[in-house]
Amino acid sequence: MNSSTAHVIATPAEASSIPEGFEPVDRGSAFLALLGPVYMKQATPDRTVIGVRIDGRHTNVKGIAHGGMLTTLADSALGIAIAIANNEKPMVTVNLSTDFVAAAHPGDWVEAHVDIQRIGARLAFANCYLQVGEKRIMRASGVFASV
């Protein structure tokens, strides 16, 4: 594979085809903005889904989504979901574990689905699954601490 293959940008049709119900994320840091555009929808009153369209900026030398990019997406999704569920109380990541199951490619729509296990006075625990369609591509487990 040559280097030009690894930097293929999603076509305009792919980039503009954001699934129904998703709106641009208007929260988070400048660092999260570098990942995006990132989108969010409230799937249910207690379930937030974060999504991003993979393009060439997100890929590694093999032309698939970089593991660091996917880890950043999972960490951000966990943090956003916990903040929403915890009345916007500031928390930071203290531990994050990831397992990669499959790859995402340019043009893929990746969704982060968060399952909050517990929010306590000091710590919050949650899992996140990144999916392309119904296919899970990564699992992340995070512990967050109040600041």
HELIX and SHEET records of a PDB file:
HELIX    1   1 THR A    5  HIS A    7  5                                   3    
HELIX    2   2 PRO A   12  SER A   16  1                                   5    
HELIX    3   3 ALA A   30  LEU A   35  1                                   6    
HELIX    4   4 GLY A   56  HIS A   58  5                                   3    
HELIX    5   5 GLY A   67  ALA A   85  1                                  19    
SHEET    1   A 7 GLU A  23  PRO A  24  0                                        
SHEET    2   A 7 VAL A  38  THR A  44 -1                                        
SHEET    3   A 7 ARG A  47  ARG A  53 -1                                        
SHEET    4   A 7 TRP A 109  ILE A 119 -1                                        
SHEET    5   A 7 LEU A 123  VAL A 132 -1                                        
SHEET    6   A 7 LYS A 135  SER A 146 -1                                        
SHEET    7   A 7 MET A  91  PHE A 100 -1                                        
END                                                                             
